[in-house]
């Protein structure tokens, strides 16, 4: 069979192209698809590089300083002191221990007071409503310049530290002999 006869036979089949034509169209379609894919890759790379450049500008750029006329003043108002009180007990032997609520202390034991305040503050130390000490405590740690020595037969009492819009209370049991 000759090529001409083969071409005639393929033409009679109605729309089926000879193998050479089919392979040429397939090759053209593959090349076209590769070109489109390459274009998509280049386009994606360009967008990716632009996005990375924009992100690097956002990260590297220093924050702008605000204009004083648009700023809002903060922290300039009155602040309340926060006071923390710690009580220690000094025994007649000189031994020093932390005050424990509910523990019975003996005559001769002296209560000592240390406080920590965020700001300078006027304070009162009271025992059952009677003033034991009154004065101004500076900001930071401060030992009250007074201790309270317990006496034999002394009844239970409540010590209160007042000031800085706070009231710290701690009870002391009756004093033993």
PyMOL commands that set and color helices and strands:
alter all, ss='L'
color gray80, all
select helices_A, chain A and resi 3-12+19-60+68-70
alter helices_A, ss='H'
color red, helices_A
select strands_A, chain A and resi 83-90+96-98+110-117+121-127+130-137+140-149+157-163+166-172
alter strands_A, ss='S'
color yellow, strands_A
deselect
rebuild
show_as cartoon
